[in-house]
Amino acid sequence: SLISAVGADDLGREASGRIASLDLNTALLQTTSRFPTGTAQVQVAPDGGATFAICRPAAYDDVRLSDADMGALRQIEPAWFYFGTLFAARPEGEAVLDRLLRALDGAAKFYDVNLRPGFDSPELVARLLARADVVKLNEDEMRRIHEHAELPGEVESFCREGARRYGWKAVAVTLGSQGCAILAGDEYREALG
């Protein structure tokens, strides 16, 4: 199931159609007239790095879940629940996310850190890291978390200490063209890009 919202606009109608074509359960994909469909402007630098300008508030900031919605989600009994930092960066979004995390206690919580300027409070990230079972982040995000959360700066040590401190079952750090590193349980591996 996808939990989000689109605007009552052309982009929202197009997004809804594309999402539905992916054969996802869209019962909790809401439409709102309060805010436009979310967009981001991406600029790619010559070195391949990207910068993002994210327009907020956006329709997904207006997700509202009724008790009936929450009951329906519990009945599905999802094995996984995927979330990121952006949605929770506004107090209303963090409140909705908190409600979902509590309601879906039996699901494995997959946190895709995905930090974006202006939506990357170290305090919020620390709270979300503590709620995750599995974490995915890139090398730059790892460095930023290392600075704020006092986790080791070396990849394997970061993964092991994060898993020990927060109880993660797995953590993956993407390393750009160098590949990725994964700690699952006690087993650590690096794969070249």
Protein Blocks (a to p, Z undefined) as FASTA:
>chain_A
ZZddddddfklmmmmmmmmmnopafklmccdfkbccddddddddfkopacdddddddfkl
mgccdfklmmmmmmnopabdcddfklmmpmklmmmmmmmmmmmmmpccdddfkpaehiac
fklmmmmmmmpmbdcddfklmmmmmmmnopafbfklmmmmmmmmnopabdcddehjnopa
ddehjbccdddZZ
